[in-house]
Amino acid sequence: MLNNENIVEKYKDIIFYYYILDKIRSYAVKTENRVLLKFLQLGKLNSNVMEQSLNNGEFLKDGELTINIAKYVNESILKSEEYIYFKNDKAFQFEELLNHAKMFDKSGKIIDIVLTIEQKDMILKQYNESFSNNVKDYIENNPDEFEELFIANSEFEYEKLFPERYVEQLKENSVKRFSTENIMGAIRYRLAYEENLKPVLSEKFVNNEQYKSLLVFNNIKGDIKIEDKQIKKESVLNVEKTKEQKLEKMQSTEKNKETPMSIVMKLTGNEKETYKGIYFPINDEMEIYIPKQLYTIKSDELELNSSQSNSANMSEYFVNKEQCIKKYKDRLTFKDFCHKYSNFYEVKVDQKEVYV
């Protein structure tokens, strides 16, 4: 008889455990708590711990079959050492980032969205497949730099995320890979703005005095579909956009105060022009990439005009012709070019080309 009683008690314990577990799981899904859901799925909340922690009048009312699951989860499970240790594991350091997801709406406006647990898992899967271990280590050890996630539904949307001042060749390579390899992209704002601009840039670009980077989920295949109920009603992006517009206006005003100048370089025939710009050889070991916005070609001359210098930057590249290797060296502003390569150009004297 004693054995039978033990069996019944055992069944009672098992049924009670799974009943409470199901309640907690439903609460995790309802509150979009992916960490808690994984905590349960991996069996981190065992029956003995549950029984002891739940045996409290705050959670179970004496004489009633009422269980306050929300109170139990928030005041017991989420504060337990086991859960806190589990949450701080590297696998869940992305929870904050995934909770700050954005995308373009149909009108092209940036909106904040709330991702489901399944969508978050899809994003983490693409992240793990896109980056090497070294890159992932860097991302995971620099949470201040990677605070936001963007979902891009096309190559056009991805390209639209790059600031105009971004290094053109790096942008071109990144957009090409994004469109052909179904991988996650990363946009590093330090490749678009100078160090001295940090104090005036918005939080979209700078955090804790360092430039941020934007991780971009590749949704060209349409794996993630966002419903209207997942769109946040209010967004701080409008404030950030206003700050960004003010900065661009300030920079444009400052540039317009300067007297524009045109400089001319002789073409030798060794230049290589693409549909986005031209590679201008400096010597056997160095080339300069000049974006299309910055120059015009007339006869055998290439003309640069400083009035367009706020629209893009040039870049310096190391080259090894024997091994057919080209390596990015540094970004080059119009002023940098004038100081470093004065022997390669002449100032144009045609006053019609000079703005006042």
C-alpha positions as CSV (number, residue, x, y, z in Angstrom):
1,M,0.0,0.0,0.0
2,L,2.9,2.3,0.8
3,N,4.4,1.8,-2.6
4,N,1.1,2.6,-4.3
5,E,0.9,5.8,-2.3
6,N,4.4,6.8,-3.4
7,I,3.5,6.2,-7.0
8,V,0.4,8.4,-6.7
9,E,2.4,11.2,-5.0
10,K,5.0,10.9,-7.7
11,Y,2.3,11.3,-10.4
12,K,0.9,14.3,-8.6
13,D,4.3,16.0,-8.5
14,I,4.9,15.4,-12.2
15,I,1.4,16.6,-13.2
16,F,1.8,19.7,-11.0
17,Y,5.3,20.4,-12.3
18,Y,4.2,20.3,-16.0
19,Y,1.1,22.3,-15.3
20,I,3.0,25.1,-13.7
21,L,5.7,24.9,-16.4
22,D,3.0,25.3,-19.1
23,K,1.7,28.4,-17.3
24,I,5.2,29.9,-17.1
25,R,5.8,29.1,-20.7
26,S,2.6,30.8,-21.8
27,Y,3.6,33.9,-19.8
28,A,7.0,33.9,-21.5
29,V,5.4,33.8,-24.9
30,K,2.9,36.5,-24.0
31,T,5.6,38.8,-22.7
32,E,8.0,38.0,-25.6
33,N,10.7,36.9,-23.0
34,R,12.9,34.8,-25.2
35,V,15.5,34.2,-22.5
36,L,12.9,32.8,-20.1
37,L,11.5,30.6,-22.8
38,K,14.9,29.1,-23.5
39,F,15.5,28.8,-19.8
40,L,12.4,26.5,-19.6
41,Q,13.1,24.6,-22.9
42,L,16.6,23.6,-21.6
43,G,15.1,22.3,-18.4
44,K,16.9,24.9,-16.2
45,L,13.9,25.1,-13.8
46,N,13.8,21.7,-12.1
47,S,10.8,20.4,-10.1
48,N,12.4,20.6,-6.7
49,V,13.4,24.2,-7.1
50,M,10.0,25.1,-8.5
51,E,8.2,23.3,-5.6
52,Q,10.3,25.1,-2.9
53,S,10.2,28.5,-4.5
54,L,6.4,28.4,-5.3
55,N,5.5,27.3,-1.8
56,N,4.7,30.9,-0.8
57,G,1.4,32.6,0.1
58,E,2.4,35.5,-2.2
59,F,2.1,33.2,-5.2
60,L,-0.5,30.5,-4.0
61,K,-3.6,31.6,-2.1
62,D,-4.5,29.3,0.7
63,G,-7.9,27.7,0.2
64,E,-8.1,28.7,-3.5
65,L,-6.8,27.2,-6.7
66,T,-5.3,30.4,-7.8
67,I,-1.7,30.9,-8.9
68,N,-0.2,34.3,-9.5
69,I,2.2,33.3,-12.3
70,A,3.3,36.8,-13.2
71,K,4.3,37.6,-9.6
72,Y,6.0,34.2,-9.3
73,V,8.0,34.7,-12.5
74,N,9.1,38.3,-11.8
75,E,9.8,38.0,-8.1
76,S,11.2,34.5,-7.9
77,I,12.4,33.0,-11.2
78,L,13.8,36.2,-12.8
79,K,15.7,37.0,-9.6
80,S,17.2,33.6,-9.0
81,E,20.9,33.0,-9.3
82,E,20.4,30.3,-11.9
83,Y,18.3,32.5,-14.2
84,I,20.6,35.5,-13.8
85,Y,23.7,33.4,-14.7
86,F,21.8,31.9,-17.7
87,K,20.7,35.4,-18.9
88,N,24.3,36.7,-18.7
89,D,25.6,33.9,-20.9
90,K,26.9,35.2,-24.3
91,A,24.1,33.5,-26.1
92,F,21.7,36.0,-24.7
93,Q,23.7,39.1,-24.8
94,F,21.9,39.9,-28.1
95,E,18.5,40.2,-26.3
96,E,18.9,43.9,-25.8
97,L,19.9,44.4,-29.4
98,L,17.0,42.3,-30.7
99,N,14.7,44.4,-28.6
100,H,15.8,47.5,-30.6
101,A,14.9,46.4,-34.1
102,K,14.0,48.7,-37.0
103,M,12.9,48.6,-40.6
104,F,11.6,50.8,-43.4
105,D,7.8,51.0,-43.8
106,K,6.1,51.2,-47.2
107,S,6.6,54.9,-47.4
108,G,10.3,54.6,-46.7
109,K,10.1,55.9,-43.1
110,I,12.2,54.2,-40.4
111,I,10.0,52.6,-37.8
112,D,10.6,50.6,-34.6
113,I,9.3,47.0,-34.5
114,V,8.8,44.3,-31.9
115,L,10.2,40.9,-33.0
116,T,8.6,37.5,-32.1
117,I,10.7,34.8,-30.5
118,E,10.7,32.8,-33.7
119,Q,12.0,35.9,-35.7
120,K,14.7,36.5,-33.1
121,D,15.9,32.9,-33.5
122,M,16.0,33.4,-37.3
123,I,18.1,36.5,-36.9
124,L,20.6,34.7,-34.6
125,K,20.8,31.8,-37.0
126,Q,21.8,34.2,-39.9
127,Y,24.2,36.0,-37.5
128,N,26.0,32.8,-36.7
129,E,26.2,31.8,-40.4
130,S,27.5,35.2,-41.5
131,F,30.5,36.0,-39.4
132,S,33.7,34.3,-38.4
133,N,34.4,33.5,-34.8
134,N,36.8,36.4,-34.5
135,V,34.2,38.9,-35.8
136,K,31.6,37.4,-33.5
137,D,34.0,37.7,-30.5
138,Y,34.5,41.4,-31.4
139,I,30.7,42.1,-31.7
140,E,29.9,40.2,-28.4
141,N,32.6,42.0,-26.5
142,N,31.6,45.5,-27.7
143,P,27.9,45.8,-26.8
144,D,28.1,49.6,-26.8
145,E,29.0,49.6,-30.4
146,F,26.3,47.2,-31.5
147,E,23.0,48.5,-30.0
148,E,20.6,48.2,-32.8
149,L,19.4,45.8,-35.5
150,F,17.9,46.8,-38.9
151,I,15.9,44.5,-41.2
152,A,16.5,45.3,-44.9
153,N,14.1,43.7,-47.4
154,S,16.1,44.5,-50.5
155,E,19.6,45.6,-51.8
156,F,18.2,49.1,-52.2
157,E,17.1,49.3,-48.6
158,Y,20.5,48.1,-47.4
159,E,22.4,50.6,-49.6
160,K,20.1,53.4,-48.3
161,L,21.3,52.8,-44.7
162,F,24.9,54.0,-45.5
163,P,25.8,57.6,-44.8
164,E,26.8,59.6,-47.9
165,R,30.3,60.0,-46.5
166,Y,30.9,56.3,-46.2
167,V,34.0,54.8,-47.8
168,E,32.7,54.1,-51.3
169,Q,34.6,51.0,-52.2
170,L,33.8,49.3,-48.8
171,K,30.1,50.2,-49.3
172,E,30.1,48.8,-52.8
173,N,31.6,45.5,-51.7
174,S,29.3,45.2,-48.7
175,V,26.2,45.9,-50.8
176,K,27.3,43.3,-53.4
177,R,27.8,40.6,-50.8
178,F,24.5,41.5,-49.2
179,S,22.6,41.1,-52.5
180,T,24.3,37.8,-53.6
181,E,25.3,35.8,-50.5
182,N,22.3,36.1,-48.2
183,I,24.4,37.2,-45.3
184,M,24.0,39.7,-42.5
185,G,25.6,43.1,-43.1
186,A,27.4,45.5,-40.8
187,I,27.7,49.3,-41.3
188,R,30.4,51.0,-39.2
189,Y,29.8,54.7,-38.8
190,R,33.4,55.4,-38.0
191,L,34.1,54.9,-41.7
192,A,31.8,57.8,-42.5
193,Y,32.6,60.5,-39.9
194,E,35.7,62.0,-38.5
195,E,36.7,61.7,-34.8
196,N,36.1,65.4,-34.1
197,L,32.4,65.1,-35.1
198,K,31.5,62.7,-32.2
199,P,30.3,65.4,-29.8
200,V,27.7,66.8,-32.3
201,L,26.4,63.5,-33.7
202,S,23.2,61.9,-32.3
203,E,23.0,58.7,-30.3
204,K,22.2,57.0,-33.6
205,F,25.9,57.2,-34.4
206,V,27.7,57.5,-31.1
207,N,27.5,55.7,-27.8
208,N,29.8,56.2,-24.8
209,E,32.1,58.4,-26.9
210,Q,32.7,55.7,-29.5
211,Y,31.2,55.2,-33.0
212,K,28.4,52.6,-33.2
213,S,27.9,50.0,-35.9
214,L,24.6,48.8,-37.3
215,L,23.9,45.1,-37.9
216,V,21.5,44.5,-40.8
217,F,19.5,41.3,-41.2
218,N,19.2,40.2,-44.8
219,N,15.5,39.7,-45.5
220,I,15.7,39.7,-49.3
221,K,14.1,36.2,-49.3
222,G,11.3,37.6,-47.1
223,D,11.7,35.1,-44.3
224,I,10.6,37.6,-41.7
225,K,7.2,39.2,-42.2
226,I,6.3,42.0,-39.9
227,E,2.6,42.5,-39.0
228,D,1.0,45.8,-38.2
229,K,0.7,44.8,-34.5
230,Q,4.5,44.5,-34.3
231,I,5.1,48.2,-35.2
232,K,5.7,50.4,-32.2
233,K,3.4,53.4,-32.2
234,E,6.0,56.0,-31.1
235,S,9.7,56.1,-32.1
236,V,12.6,58.1,-30.9
237,L,14.0,57.9,-34.5
238,N,12.1,61.0,-35.4
239,V,14.2,62.9,-32.8
240,E,17.4,61.3,-34.0
241,K,16.5,62.1,-37.6
242,T,16.0,65.8,-36.7
243,K,19.4,65.9,-35.0
244,E,21.0,64.3,-38.0
245,Q,19.3,66.8,-40.4
246,K,20.5,69.7,-38.2
247,L,24.1,68.3,-38.3
248,E,24.0,67.9,-42.1
249,K,22.6,71.5,-42.4
250,M,25.4,72.8,-40.1
251,Q,28.1,71.0,-42.0
252,S,26.6,72.2,-45.3
253,T,26.5,75.8,-44.1
254,E,30.1,75.6,-42.9
255,K,31.2,74.2,-46.2
256,N,29.4,76.9,-48.1
257,K,31.3,79.6,-46.2
258,E,34.5,78.4,-47.8
259,T,35.4,79.6,-51.3
260,P,35.2,76.6,-53.6
261,M,38.1,75.8,-55.9
262,S,38.5,73.5,-58.9
263,I,41.7,71.5,-59.4
264,V,42.8,69.7,-62.5
265,M,44.8,66.5,-62.9
266,K,46.2,65.1,-66.1
267,L,45.0,61.7,-67.1
268,T,47.7,59.2,-68.2
269,G,45.5,56.3,-69.4
270,N,46.5,54.1,-66.5
271,E,43.4,55.1,-64.6
272,K,40.5,52.6,-64.1
273,E,37.0,54.0,-64.1
274,T,33.9,52.1,-62.8
275,Y,30.3,53.2,-63.0
276,K,30.7,54.6,-59.4
277,G,34.1,56.3,-59.6
278,I,37.7,56.2,-60.8
279,Y,41.0,54.7,-59.4
280,F,43.8,57.3,-59.9
281,P,47.3,55.9,-59.6
282,I,49.7,57.9,-57.5
283,N,52.7,55.6,-57.9
284,D,53.3,51.8,-58.3
285,E,52.2,51.2,-54.7
286,M,49.4,53.7,-54.1
287,E,46.0,54.6,-55.8
288,I,43.3,57.0,-54.9
289,Y,39.6,56.1,-55.4
290,I,37.5,59.2,-56.4
291,P,33.7,58.8,-56.3
292,K,31.7,59.9,-59.3
293,Q,30.1,62.9,-57.4
294,L,33.5,64.6,-57.0
295,Y,34.8,64.8,-60.5
296,T,34.2,65.4,-64.2
297,I,36.4,64.3,-67.1
298,K,37.0,66.7,-70.0
299,S,39.4,65.6,-72.8
300,D,42.5,64.3,-71.0
301,E,41.8,66.1,-67.7
302,L,40.1,65.1,-64.5
303,E,38.6,68.0,-62.6
304,L,37.8,68.0,-58.9
305,N,35.6,70.7,-57.4
306,S,35.5,71.5,-53.7
307,S,31.9,72.5,-53.9
308,Q,31.0,68.9,-54.0
309,S,33.3,67.7,-51.2
310,N,30.5,67.3,-48.7
311,S,28.8,64.7,-50.8
312,A,31.5,62.0,-50.6
313,N,35.1,61.3,-49.7
314,M,38.0,59.8,-51.6
315,S,40.0,56.8,-50.4
316,E,43.6,55.7,-50.4
317,Y,44.6,52.1,-51.4
318,F,47.8,50.1,-51.3
319,V,48.4,48.1,-54.5
320,N,50.6,45.2,-55.4
321,K,50.4,44.8,-59.1
322,E,52.4,41.6,-59.2
323,Q,50.0,39.8,-56.8
324,C,47.0,41.8,-58.1
325,I,46.2,42.9,-54.5
326,K,44.4,46.1,-53.5
327,K,44.2,47.0,-49.8
328,Y,42.2,49.9,-48.2
329,K,44.5,52.4,-46.4
330,D,42.5,55.4,-45.3
331,R,39.7,57.8,-46.1
332,L,40.8,61.0,-47.9
333,T,38.9,64.3,-47.7
334,F,39.2,67.0,-50.3
335,K,41.5,69.0,-47.9
336,D,43.6,65.9,-47.2
337,F,44.1,65.4,-50.9
338,C,45.1,69.1,-51.5
339,H,47.7,68.9,-48.7
340,K,49.2,65.4,-49.5
341,Y,49.2,65.5,-53.3
342,S,49.8,69.1,-54.3
343,N,52.3,68.0,-57.0
344,F,49.6,66.1,-58.9
345,Y,47.2,68.9,-59.7
346,E,46.9,72.5,-60.8
347,V,44.4,75.0,-59.5
348,K,42.0,76.0,-62.3
349,V,42.0,79.7,-63.1
350,D,38.8,80.0,-65.0
351,Q,36.8,82.4,-62.8
352,K,33.5,81.1,-64.3
353,E,34.1,77.9,-62.4
354,V,34.7,79.7,-59.0
355,Y,31.7,80.3,-56.8
356,V,31.5,83.3,-54.4
